[in-house]
Amino acid sequence: MTQQNQVSGDALLERLFRHGDLRVSSRPLVDLDSGQALAVRVLTHGSRDLPGQDVDDVRRLVASSEDPGSLDATARARALVHTAADPLARAVPQVLDAVLPGLSQLDPHGPGPATVLLLDATQILDRPAEMLRLVGSARSQGWQVGLREVGADPSTLGAVAVVEPALMVLAGSVLQDPTSELATETIQATTAYCHDGGAVLVAEDVDDAEAAAAAVAAGATLVAGRHDRPPHEVVPAGAEALLGSFRAPLPVPHQSPFDLAARQHLPRRAGRETLLALTLQLERTATTAGRSTMVLSAFQDAQNLDRATVERYSDLGRRCSLVLAVARGMSAVGPVPHVVTTDLHASDPLVQEWTVIVLAPTSQALLATRERPGSGSHRSFDYVLAFDRDLVAHAARSVLTRVTQVAEHERGAARGWDG
């Protein structure tokens, strides 16, 4: 942001948040089958008559401000005051925009219908450890978490797999160009996730038959019209209709991936050669599973990352939206192009584990191993190979709690691919 833009942005924030120019609009989220309202979409913006004050403009201003958490809390408070006078909003859940720092300022959710806080899926994996902590805290206080801009880039589909949101709002590009590779991958990923977890898929700015047909084709079951057009009368479906089928994800674990896997599956025993063959096979599946695929691996010690492994993971980074390699002594390896690298503390249980996690649009896999003590030169491991979504996503969150920030040069090359 240029200095001139910063000054104008600060002046606009002053008008919106201190001089009372912030407006609130609400629109029903309507079920395409029944025509009933299952929720209310609540948006904050400035005056409709002035440029630079639309919903997206206010989102950008808040996110780029010096204190986005406080501004987010202020906007949320005003939105909830506005909807308190709306009979429809009192009868069904509310869906509000949020920024990640704002989740640190939440009070426990009160009685009544649920409230879904929508985070920007394009930014959710920039600071994984902080994100998982704040999302977990919000859920523990009774709030639901959703993602918007799903399908805007491949990383947003990885965000869906990690966060496991209650509700997803499709990016407009998915409806505008539904035959692009990214749009079709988005349709695959959101369909698979909704079928497994009971989440809800939403399309916004749907005001005519053509837009409604595009929403149906993309798999959306709920739609909302534009905030600047008069809403039509709808009948509320009841407080439980929106999220009645949603299965909340398991909380962020403190255990290692092997501990998580061994609680659900009886470990097997194998030598290094067998596990290396399984690892290479999982990596190969990741190269063809879709550009939104994530690969998260733990290598025990950085000495296990030979030149061939570094080259393999750099190649994966060119094909996937996020590739992670963690190990003790990882800082000595140096930067690996398009790969997030994290150094493990010697006391971290992951130092004893060899882990490979693949999260793809319609599939997932986990190889979790722990080296047996005293196995000598013929290294022996207990291992679990699993493919169930809940466990794999749980293990992925466990590994990502070790990652504080994803640097620009570490981003997967496929992240910016737009199909």
C-alpha positions in Angstrom: 0.0 0.0 0.0 1.5 3.4 -1.0 1.8 6.2 1.6 -1.0 8.2 -0.2 -3.3 5.1 -0.1 -2.4 4.6 3.5 -3.4 8.1 4.4 -6.7 7.9 2.5 -7.3 4.5 4.0 -6.7 5.8 7.5 -9.1 8.7 6.9 -11.8 6.3 5.7 -11.4 4.1 8.7 -11.7 7.2 10.9 -15.0 8.0 9.2 -16.3 4.5 9.3 -15.4 3.5 12.8 -15.2 6.7 14.8 -17.7 9.0 13.0 -20.4 6.3 12.7 -20.4 5.9 8.9 -20.1 2.1 9.1 -23.3 0.5 7.8 -24.8 -3.0 8.3 -26.8 -4.9 5.7 -28.3 -8.4 6.1 -29.6 -10.9 3.5 -31.2 -14.3 4.0 -29.3 -17.4 3.0 -31.9 -19.3 1.2 -32.1 -23.0 0.7 -32.3 -23.7 -3.1 -34.6 -26.7 -2.6 -37.2 -25.4 0.0 -36.9 -21.6 -0.5 -36.6 -21.2 3.3 -34.1 -19.1 5.0 -31.5 -21.2 6.9 -29.3 -18.3 8.0 -28.8 -14.5 7.7 -25.7 -13.2 6.0 -24.6 -10.0 7.7 -22.2 -7.5 6.0 -20.5 -4.3 7.1 -19.7 -1.5 4.6 -19.7 2.2 4.1 -22.1 4.4 2.2 -23.4 2.9 -1.1 -23.1 6.4 -2.7 -19.4 6.8 -2.2 -16.5 4.9 -3.9 -14.1 2.8 -1.9 -16.7 1.8 0.8 -18.1 -1.4 -0.5 -17.9 -4.7 1.5 -14.7 -5.8 -0.2 -13.1 -2.3 0.4 -13.9 -2.4 4.1 -12.6 -5.9 4.4 -9.2 -4.8 2.8 -9.0 -1.7 5.0 -9.6 -3.7 8.2 -7.2 -6.5 7.3 -4.4 -4.0 6.4 -4.9 -1.7 9.4 -2.6 -1.5 12.4 -5.2 -3.0 14.7 -7.4 -5.3 12.7 -8.6 -7.3 15.7 -10.1 -4.2 17.4 -11.7 -3.0 14.2 -13.1 -6.5 13.6 -14.5 -6.6 17.1 -16.2 -3.2 16.6 -17.7 -4.2 13.3 -19.0 -7.5 14.8 -20.6 -5.6 17.7 -22.4 -3.2 15.4 -23.5 -6.1 13.2 -25.0 -7.9 16.2 -26.8 -4.8 17.4 -28.3 -4.4 14.0 -29.5 -8.0 13.7 -30.9 -8.0 17.3 -33.8 -6.0 15.9 -34.3 -8.3 12.9 -36.9 -11.1 13.6 -35.3 -13.3 11.0 -31.8 -13.0 12.5 -33.2 -13.9 15.9 -34.7 -17.1 14.5 -31.8 -18.5 12.4 -28.0 -18.5 12.6 -26.0 -15.4 11.5 -23.0 -15.5 9.2 -20.5 -12.6 9.8 -17.1 -11.7 8.3 -14.1 -11.9 10.6 -10.4 -11.5 10.6 -8.1 -13.9 12.4 -6.8 -11.4 15.0 -10.3 -10.6 15.9 -10.9 -14.1 17.2 -8.6 -13.2 20.2 -11.3 -10.7 21.4 -14.3 -13.0 21.4 -16.5 -13.4 24.5 -18.3 -16.8 25.0 -21.2 -17.2 22.6 -24.5 -16.7 24.3 -27.7 -18.8 24.0 -29.7 -18.8 20.8 -28.9 -19.7 17.2 -25.3 -20.2 16.2 -23.1 -17.5 14.8 -20.6 -18.4 12.0 -17.5 -16.3 11.7 -16.2 -16.3 8.1 -12.4 -16.0 7.6 -10.6 -15.3 4.4 -9.4 -18.7 3.1 -6.7 -17.1 0.9 -4.8 -16.0 4.1 -5.7 -18.6 6.6 -2.5 -20.7 6.1 -0.1 -17.8 6.3 0.4 -18.3 10.1 -0.7 -21.9 10.8 0.1 -22.2 14.5 -1.6 -18.9 15.4 -4.6 -19.7 13.2 -5.1 -23.1 14.8 -4.9 -21.7 18.3 -7.4 -18.9 17.6 -9.8 -21.1 15.7 -9.7 -23.7 18.4 -10.4 -21.0 21.0 -13.3 -19.6 19.1 -14.9 -23.0 18.8 -14.4 -23.8 22.5 -16.4 -20.6 23.3 -19.3 -21.7 21.2 -18.7 -19.9 17.9 -18.7 -21.7 14.5 -16.0 -21.0 12.0 -16.4 -20.8 8.2 -14.3 -19.8 5.2 -15.0 -17.4 2.4 -13.3 -17.1 -1.0 -13.1 -20.8 -1.3 -11.7 -21.6 -4.8 -10.0 -18.2 -5.2 -6.7 -20.1 -5.4 -5.5 -23.7 -4.7 -4.4 -22.9 -1.1 -8.0 -22.2 -0.1 -8.8 -25.9 -0.7 -6.0 -26.9 1.6 -7.4 -24.4 4.1 -10.7 -26.3 3.9 -9.0 -29.6 4.6 -7.1 -28.2 7.7 -9.8 -25.9 9.2 -12.8 -28.2 8.5 -15.2 -25.2 8.4 -18.9 -25.5 9.2 -19.8 -23.3 6.2 -17.9 -22.3 3.0 -18.6 -19.4 0.7 -17.5 -20.0 -2.9 -15.3 -17.4 -4.6 -17.1 -15.6 -7.4 -14.6 -16.9 -10.0 -16.0 -20.5 -9.4 -19.4 -19.4 -10.6 -18.1 -17.1 -13.4 -15.8 -19.7 -14.9 -17.0 -23.1 -13.7 -15.1 -25.1 -16.3 -11.6 -23.9 -15.4 -9.3 -26.4 -13.8 -9.3 -24.6 -10.5 -13.1 -24.4 -10.4 -13.6 -28.1 -11.2 -11.0 -28.9 -8.5 -12.9 -26.7 -6.1 -16.2 -28.5 -6.9 -14.5 -31.8 -6.3 -13.0 -30.8 -3.0 -16.0 -29.0 -1.5 -18.3 -31.9 -2.6 -16.1 -34.5 -0.9 -15.8 -32.4 2.2 -19.6 -31.7 2.5 -20.4 -35.3 2.0 -17.9 -36.4 4.7 -18.5 -33.7 7.3 -22.0 -32.3 6.7 -20.7 -28.7 6.0 -22.8 -26.2 4.0 -21.7 -24.6 0.7 -22.9 -21.1 -0.1 -22.9 -18.9 -3.2 -23.3 -15.2 -2.9 -24.5 -12.4 -5.2 -27.1 -14.7 -6.8 -29.9 -12.5 -8.1 -31.1 -14.2 -11.4 -31.8 -17.6 -12.9 -28.4 -17.8 -14.6 -26.5 -17.2 -11.4 -28.8 -19.7 -9.5 -28.1 -22.3 -12.2 -24.3 -21.7 -11.8 -24.6 -22.1 -8.0 -26.5 -25.4 -8.4 -23.9 -26.7 -10.8 -21.1 -25.8 -8.4 -22.8 -27.7 -5.6 -24.1 -24.8 -3.5 -27.2 -25.5 -1.5 -27.6 -22.0 -0.1 -27.6 -18.6 -1.9 -27.7 -15.0 -0.9 -28.4 -12.0 -3.1 -26.4 -8.8 -3.3 -26.3 -6.7 -0.2 -27.3 -3.5 -2.1 -30.5 -4.9 -3.4 -33.8 -5.3 -1.5 -34.3 -8.7 0.0 -37.4 -10.7 -0.7 -39.6 -12.2 2.0 -38.7 -15.7 3.2 -39.8 -18.1 5.9 -37.1 -19.1 8.5 -36.4 -22.8 8.6 -35.4 -22.9 12.3 -32.3 -22.5 14.4 -31.0 -26.1 13.8 -31.5 -26.5 10.1 -28.3 -24.9 8.9 -25.7 -27.0 10.8 -27.8 -30.0 11.9 -25.6 -32.4 9.9 -22.2 -30.7 10.6 -19.7 -32.8 12.5 -17.3 -30.5 14.3 -13.6 -31.3 13.8 -11.6 -32.7 16.6 -9.7 -30.1 18.7 -6.2 -29.2 17.8 -4.1 -32.0 19.4 -1.0 -31.8 21.5 -0.1 -35.4 20.7 2.1 -36.4 17.8 0.7 -37.9 14.5 1.8 -41.4 15.6 0.1 -41.1 19.0 -3.1 -40.0 17.3 -2.9 -42.8 14.7 -2.0 -45.5 17.2 -5.1 -44.7 19.3 -7.3 -45.7 16.3 -5.3 -48.3 14.5 -3.0 -51.1 15.7 0.5 -50.3 14.6 2.5 -52.6 12.4 6.3 -53.1 12.3 8.6 -52.6 9.4 12.1 -51.7 8.4 13.4 -48.6 6.7 13.2 -50.0 3.2 9.5 -50.7 3.4 8.7 -47.3 4.9 10.8 -45.6 2.2 8.8 -47.4 -0.5 5.5 -46.4 1.1 6.8 -42.8 1.4 7.7 -42.6 -2.2 4.4 -44.0 -3.3 2.5 -41.4 -1.2 4.6 -38.6 -2.7 3.9 -39.9 -6.2 0.2 -39.8 -5.5 0.5 -36.2 -4.5 2.0 -35.1 -7.8 -1.2 -36.1 -9.7 -3.9 -35.5 -7.0 -4.5 -31.8 -7.9 -2.7 -28.5 -7.4 -4.4 -27.8 -4.1 -2.7 -30.8 -2.6 -0.7 -30.4 0.6 2.2 -32.6 1.6 3.4 -32.4 5.3 6.4 -34.5 6.3 8.6 -35.0 9.3 12.1 -36.4 8.8 13.3 -36.9 12.4 16.7 -35.3 11.8 17.9 -33.0 8.9 20.6 -35.6 8.1 17.8 -37.7 6.6 17.3 -35.0 3.9 19.8 -36.0 1.3 20.1 -34.2 -2.0 17.6 -36.5 -3.7 15.0 -35.9 -1.0 15.5 -32.1 -1.2 15.0 -32.2 -5.0 11.9 -34.4 -4.6 10.3 -32.0 -2.2 11.3 -28.9 -4.3 9.5 -30.6 -7.2 6.5 -31.3 -5.0 6.5 -27.6 -4.1 6.2 -26.7 -7.7 3.2 -28.9 -8.1 1.3 -28.4 -4.8 -0.2 -25.5 -2.8 1.8 -26.2 0.4 4.7 -28.6 1.1 6.2 -28.8 4.6 9.4 -30.4 5.8 10.2 -30.5 9.5 13.2 -32.0 11.3 15.7 -31.4 14.0 18.6 -29.3 12.7 16.5 -28.2 9.7 18.1 -24.7 9.7 21.3 -26.2 8.5 19.7 -27.4 5.3 19.0 -23.9 4.2 16.0 -22.7 2.1 14.3 -25.2 -0.2 12.4 -23.5 -3.0 8.6 -23.7 -2.6 9.0 -25.7 0.6 8.2 -24.6 4.2 11.0 -25.8 6.5 10.8 -25.8 10.3 13.4 -26.7 12.9 12.2 -29.1 15.6 13.3 -28.8 19.2 15.2 -31.9 20.5 12.4 -32.6 23.0 9.7 -32.6 20.3 8.2 -36.1 20.0 8.2 -35.6 16.2 12.0 -36.0 16.4 11.4 -39.7 17.0 8.8 -40.0 14.1 8.9 -40.4 10.4 5.6 -38.9 9.1 4.1 -38.2 5.6 0.7 -36.6 5.3 -1.0 -36.0 1.9 -4.2 -33.9 1.9 -5.7 -33.8 -1.7 -9.1 -32.5 -3.0 -10.8 -35.9 -2.8 -8.4 -38.1 -0.9 -6.0 -38.1 2.1 -3.3 -40.4 3.4 -1.2 -40.6 6.6 2.0 -42.6 7.2 2.9 -42.2 10.9 5.9 -44.1 12.2 8.0 -44.1 15.4 11.4 -45.6 15.5 11.9 -48.5 18.0 14.6 -47.9 20.5 17.7 -50.0 20.3 17.1 -51.2 16.8 20.7 -50.5 15.8 21.9 -50.4 12.2 18.8 -52.4 11.1 16.4 -49.6 12.0 12.9 -50.8 12.9 9.7 -48.8 13.1 6.2 -49.1 14.4 3.9 -47.6 11.8 0.3 -46.8 10.9 -1.0 -46.3 7.4 -4.4 -44.6 7.3 -6.7 -43.0 4.8 -9.7 -41.7 6.9 -10.3 -38.0 6.6 -10.8 -37.2 10.3 -7.6 -38.8 11.4 -5.5 -37.4 8.5 -6.8 -33.8 9.1 -6.2 -34.2 12.8 -2.6 -35.3 12.2 -2.1 -32.4 9.8 -3.2 -29.9 12.4 -0.8 -31.5 14.8 2.2 -31.0 12.5 1.1 -27.4 11.5 1.1 -26.3 15.1 4.9 -26.3 14.7 4.8 -23.7 11.9 4.6 -20.0 12.9 4.7 -18.4 9.5 4.9 -19.3 5.8 7.4 -17.1 4.1 6.8 -15.8 0.5 9.6 -18.0 -1.0 8.2 -21.1 0.8 4.8 -20.9 -0.8 3.9 -23.7 -3.1 4.3 -22.6 -6.8 0.8 -23.8 -7.5 -0.7 -21.5 -4.9 -1.0 -18.6 -7.4 -2.2 -20.9 -10.2 -5.6 -19.9 -11.4 -6.4 -22.7 -13.8 
